[in-house]
Amino acid sequence: MAMKKKPVTGMKDILPREMEIRDYVIGQIKETYRTFGFSSMETPCVEHIENLSSNQGGENEKLIFKILKRGDKLSSAVSRISEATVPDVSTLTDSGLRYDLTLPLSRYYANNANELGSPFKALQMGNVWRADRPQRGRYRQFMQCDIDILGEPTILAEIELITATTTLLGKIGFEKFTIRLNNRKMLKAMAAYSGFGEADYDSVFITLDKMDKIGLEGVNSELIEQGYSEESVDKYLDLFDKVTPDAEGVRYLKDTLGEYLEPGIAEDLETIISSVDSVKSADFKIAFDPTLVRGMSYYTGPIFEISMDEYGGSVGGGGRYDEMIGKFTGQSTPACGFSIGFERIVMLLLERDYQVPTSKNKVCYLVEKNMPSEKMLEILKKAKEEREQGTIVNIAIMKKNKKFQKEQMEKEGYTEFVDFFVNKL
Amino acid sequence: MAMKKKPVTGMKDILPREMEIRDYVIGQIKETYRTFGFSSMETPCVEHIENLSSNQGGENEKLIFKILKRGDKLSSAVSRISEATVPDVSTLTDSGLRYDLTLPLSRYYANNANELGSPFKALQMGNVWRADRPQRGRYRQFMQCDIDILGEPTILAEIELITATTTLLGKIGFEKFTIRLNNRKMLKAMAAYSGFGEADYDSVFITLDKMDKIGLEGVNSELIEQGYSEESVDKYLDLFDKVTPDAEGVRYLKDTLGEYLEPGIAEDLETIISSVDSVKSADFKIAFDPTLVRGMSYYTGPIFEISMDEYGGSVGGGGRYDEMIGKFTGQSTPACGFSIGFERIVMLLLERDYQVPTSKNKVCYLVEKNMPSEKMLEILKKAKEEREQGTIVNIAIMKKNKKFQKEQMEKEGYTEFVDFFVNKL
């Protein structure tokens, strides 16, 4: 079989320029979250197919890269398939590549809770895989960066997650972004108050989620088209018409929704907003957004998302998912997480031609060909001394076209050149 | 299907204590190699099955985790299998998880050479997967760390790789290790001189590789058993009997092997040894070892390995493989690499109970339950100030058993505690 030069469909080789930014952002992430008391942890990239197919991952489950069984197990699965009239493909696989970090984190916590802090503040960075249709800027392998607080039932978790994440974004040069905040219970109370049945919530929320694209009018016609009563739709949209994206909006809904809203929900939203606002160290806004839905069905409380005008979409989001870990342990554990859109952040920094802050000199030694070994030794010793001072020293054999060689090295950030000639040392 | 708590067979969850060491070692690796002019790069974890099965990976190819095709391609592969009398399992898969970083690096270089430096000094860290039989301390997913210099034909590559790697090992506290050095061409010349046929080299080298376990006597009987002539075996083992593990040994072989040895090989080995020795910044030995074989058939020149007594085996190794990139490009490109046994190094540091050097204070705020939000705000502000000074601040809600809670936090490295009570703030 011929060797293939390109990466597999939908995945990419990462060039040094992008890696420099990635390494820098990873360093800032580890550094920042560490200061907030988060610990690094890791799960295998490969997960049990049973866990991946457990319906915790919504649409993403359809996109799993499945791994073929091996050895005897594969042979017997294949022979069963050859004999079956309706072949069952699922017997061929026992595992797959993780499509997110939340499901593996839940399994990890269930497996290791005794050895973890309580609450456990986790930082997990790693690749995930989704067999999406390849499209510009979206890859089938991408890095996720999740922070989660497990075992903390109060909104201290939400406040710390949002504060840590906005601190990080400020450090790597982002500003003027917005943290949109809502609560799944607020969403539900608004729907219940308007007269929608619980079975219809998901479908109503899918339409609501389009508010920023199609506006109140658009949401209105789509809901009517779907056959919901005009009365409910009117009552529902009237709420969105009147609510403002701030603490006052929260209070308005609290007063209007009355007993449809669980006690404490509105107060907690207000506290999250005022707390995050008071300790913020970057230039951003936090705003209540009753139209924020977040796709995953596992959210149970506050939800939030980072919007950036320059990106025109979300560069991260999260929320509380108090029921997920219980699927593994049988015991419900408070959990709240924030997933940062690592790839989008790197893409934005690349587009801005972001220069990674570095205090290091980059020096290139150009050594004439056939340098005698005792002279070479002198050069190596000089390099050693400079490197010990923290200077980046690249030693290269001088090429015929030295001018072109230097230009190439300048592109890699080398600013200083030292030539070594055989007869001049 | 029930959810599974344990990781998949042979893979592991990494706990915070180990992650702290891993993150530290990763940081030191990136920092050290950067100073030597290496650039980070990355390839996808998934590779074309054609590349993985190209016979560049020796025994490791048998251990590939293969990925199932998707959609229509899967359906048609399955229906072909149901119809076939002898089912061809290979039609079910189009890709697999990489089993090393060298093959993907070669593909990467072939795909991106125009955008890379010349020579290209690469640092690649990432997971690889091998469906080995699970055993203590060996996992099916493990991190590899490879540095390679592509496009440099002279031994400057070998010297820089060995110097950078030994500098790294010194920085993370290793000493008294040995770099064993040989050359595939020296190995072959010794076999040729003794009268072995070229077709027998691989089998002779497999036996030679056991020298450290079974000794000269053992190698002797195994070669005789395999049917090689007593004359050849005697001549061969006499070489090993007389050679010393140093520059003198190299010179002895140069004189003895005569024209069997390509010109320059002995001189290069001597220069590598003396150069590495002269600029070393850690306490280690570099020694010529004519019994060093290195398994992979793709090596074409100098080969080397790190031996550590406390581990009783190799914690890294590499060599020159000038013919591999040509398989992708049709044009041979000088290449030399060093693969560091990242997992072994982490394991050794864990066993030593290595303490990661950190200058940061770790402070824990314990906040009484139901703290009013305006008081909570004061606490958050205080945390913000301390964090901006670089202190690690963890805020936790005070538990009933505060003493136990503090003990737990002490285990996580927190040395300072501040209590906040509702009525005392």
Contacts between the chains, C-beta under 8 A, distances in Angstrom:
chain1	res1	chain2	res2	distance
A	1	B	50	4.1
A	1	B	53	6.7
A	1	B	54	6.8
A	2	B	50	6.7
A	3	B	50	6.7
A	3	B	51	5.6
A	3	B	54	5.8
A	3	B	107	7.2
A	3	B	110	7.9
A	3	B	327	5.5
A	3	B	328	4.9
A	4	B	48	4.6
A	4	B	50	5.8
A	4	B	51	5.8
A	4	B	107	7.2
A	5	B	107	6.0
A	5	B	110	4.7
A	5	B	111	4.5
A	5	B	328	5.6
A	5	B	329	7.8
A	6	B	111	6.0
A	7	B	43	7.0
A	7	B	44	5.1
A	7	B	107	7.7
A	7	B	111	7.3
A	8	B	44	6.3
A	8	B	46	5.2
A	8	B	47	6.6
A	8	B	48	5.7
A	8	B	94	7.9
A	8	B	95	5.1
A	11	B	44	3.7
A	11	B	46	6.0
A	12	B	44	6.8
A	13	B	41	7.5
A	13	B	42	7.3
A	13	B	43	5.7
A	13	B	44	7.4
A	13	B	108	5.0
A	13	B	111	6.0
A	13	B	112	5.9
A	14	B	41	6.2
A	14	B	42	4.0
A	14	B	43	7.7
A	15	B	41	6.8
A	15	B	112	6.4
A	15	B	115	5.9
A	15	B	116	7.6
A	16	B	39	3.8
A	16	B	40	6.5
A	16	B	41	5.7
A	16	B	116	7.3
A	16	B	117	7.9
A	19	B	39	6.9
A	19	B	40	3.9
A	19	B	41	5.7
A	19	B	42	6.2
A	20	B	39	7.6
A	20	B	40	6.9
A	22	B	40	7.6
A	22	B	42	7.8
A	23	B	30	6.3
A	23	B	40	5.4
A	27	B	27	7.6
A	30	B	23	6.3
A	34	B	360	7.8
A	34	B	392	6.1
A	35	B	360	7.8
A	35	B	387	4.7
A	35	B	390	7.0
A	35	B	391	7.3
A	35	B	392	5.5
A	35	B	393	7.0
A	36	B	387	6.8
A	36	B	392	7.8
A	36	B	393	7.1
A	36	B	394	7.6
A	37	B	364	7.8
A	37	B	392	6.0
A	37	B	393	6.4
A	37	B	394	3.0
A	37	B	395	7.4
A	39	B	16	3.7
A	39	B	19	6.8
A	39	B	20	7.5
A	39	B	412	7.4
A	40	B	16	6.5
A	40	B	19	3.9
A	40	B	20	6.9
A	40	B	22	7.7
A	40	B	23	5.4
A	41	B	13	7.5
A	41	B	14	6.2
A	41	B	15	6.8
A	41	B	16	5.7
A	41	B	19	5.7
A	42	B	13	7.3
A	42	B	14	4.0
A	42	B	19	6.2
A	42	B	22	7.9
A	43	B	7	7.0
A	43	B	13	5.7
A	43	B	14	7.7
A	44	B	7	5.2
A	44	B	8	6.3
A	44	B	11	3.7
A	44	B	12	6.9
A	44	B	13	7.4
A	44	B	141	5.1
A	45	B	45	6.8
A	45	B	127	6.3
A	45	B	129	8.0
A	45	B	141	6.4
A	46	B	8	5.3
A	46	B	11	6.0
A	46	B	65	7.2
A	46	B	97	7.9
A	46	B	129	7.3
A	46	B	140	7.9
A	46	B	141	6.6
A	47	B	8	6.6
A	48	B	4	4.6
A	48	B	8	5.7
A	50	B	1	4.1
A	50	B	2	6.7
A	50	B	3	6.7
A	50	B	4	5.8
A	51	B	3	5.6
A	51	B	4	5.8
A	53	B	1	6.7
A	54	B	1	6.8
A	54	B	3	5.8
A	65	B	46	7.2
A	65	B	67	5.3
A	65	B	68	7.8
A	65	B	70	7.8
A	66	B	67	6.9
A	66	B	68	4.4
A	67	B	65	5.3
A	67	B	66	6.9
A	67	B	67	5.9
A	67	B	68	7.0
A	67	B	97	7.8
A	68	B	65	7.7
A	68	B	66	4.4
A	68	B	67	7.0
A	68	B	68	5.4
A	68	B	89	7.9
A	68	B	92	6.2
A	68	B	93	5.8
A	70	B	65	7.8
A	70	B	66	8.0
A	70	B	131	5.4
A	74	B	89	6.6
A	78	B	81	6.5
A	78	B	87	5.3
A	78	B	89	5.8
A	79	B	87	7.5
A	81	B	78	6.5
A	81	B	81	5.9
A	81	B	82	6.1
A	81	B	87	7.7
A	82	B	81	6.1
A	82	B	82	5.6
A	82	B	84	7.1
A	82	B	87	5.4
A	84	B	82	7.2
A	87	B	78	5.3
A	87	B	79	7.5
A	87	B	81	7.7
A	87	B	82	5.4
A	89	B	68	7.9
A	89	B	74	6.6
A	89	B	78	5.8
A	92	B	68	6.3
A	92	B	92	6.7
A	93	B	68	5.8
A	94	B	8	7.9
A	95	B	8	5.2
A	97	B	46	7.9
A	97	B	67	7.8
A	107	B	3	7.2
A	107	B	4	7.2
A	107	B	5	6.1
A	107	B	7	7.7
A	108	B	13	5.0
A	110	B	3	7.9
A	110	B	5	4.7
A	111	B	5	4.5
A	111	B	6	6.0
A	111	B	7	7.3
A	111	B	13	6.0
A	112	B	13	5.9
A	112	B	15	6.4
A	115	B	15	5.9
A	116	B	15	7.6
A	116	B	16	7.3
A	117	B	16	8.0
A	117	B	408	6.4
A	117	B	409	7.3
A	117	B	412	5.6
A	118	B	408	6.9
A	119	B	396	6.6
A	121	B	394	7.2
A	127	B	45	6.3
A	129	B	45	8.0
A	129	B	46	7.3
A	131	B	70	5.4
A	140	B	46	7.9
A	141	B	44	5.1
A	141	B	45	6.4
A	141	B	46	6.6
A	152	B	396	7.8
A	152	B	397	7.0
A	154	B	397	6.2
A	156	B	367	7.5
A	156	B	376	7.6
A	156	B	395	6.4
A	156	B	397	6.4
A	159	B	380	6.9
A	160	B	395	6.6
A	163	B	380	7.3
A	163	B	384	7.7
A	167	B	387	7.8
A	271	B	373	4.4
A	271	B	376	7.6
A	274	B	373	7.2
A	274	B	377	7.3
A	275	B	373	6.9
A	275	B	376	6.7
A	275	B	377	5.8
A	275	B	380	5.9
A	278	B	377	5.4
A	278	B	380	7.1
A	278	B	381	6.9
A	279	B	377	7.5
A	279	B	380	4.7
A	279	B	381	5.6
A	279	B	383	7.8
A	279	B	384	4.7
A	281	B	384	6.7
A	281	B	388	7.2
A	327	B	3	5.5
A	328	B	3	4.9
A	328	B	5	5.6
A	329	B	5	7.8
A	360	B	34	7.8
A	360	B	35	7.8
A	364	B	37	7.7
A	367	B	156	7.5
A	373	B	271	4.4
A	373	B	274	7.1
A	373	B	275	6.9
A	376	B	156	7.6
A	376	B	271	7.6
A	376	B	275	6.7
A	377	B	274	7.3
A	377	B	275	5.8
A	377	B	278	5.4
A	377	B	279	7.5
A	380	B	159	6.8
A	380	B	163	7.2
A	380	B	275	5.9
A	380	B	278	7.1
A	380	B	279	4.7
A	381	B	278	6.8
A	381	B	279	5.6
A	383	B	279	7.7
A	384	B	163	7.7
A	384	B	279	4.7
A	384	B	281	6.7
A	387	B	35	4.7
A	387	B	36	6.7
A	387	B	167	7.8
A	388	B	281	7.1
A	390	B	35	7.0
A	391	B	35	7.3
A	392	B	34	6.1
A	392	B	35	5.5
A	392	B	36	7.8
A	392	B	37	6.0
A	393	B	35	7.0
A	393	B	36	7.1
A	393	B	37	6.4
A	394	B	36	7.5
A	394	B	37	3.0
A	394	B	121	7.1
A	395	B	37	7.4
A	395	B	156	6.4
A	395	B	160	6.5
A	396	B	119	6.6
A	396	B	152	7.9
A	397	B	152	7.0
A	397	B	154	6.1
A	397	B	156	6.4
A	408	B	117	6.5
A	408	B	118	6.9
A	409	B	117	7.3
A	412	B	39	7.4
A	412	B	117	5.6
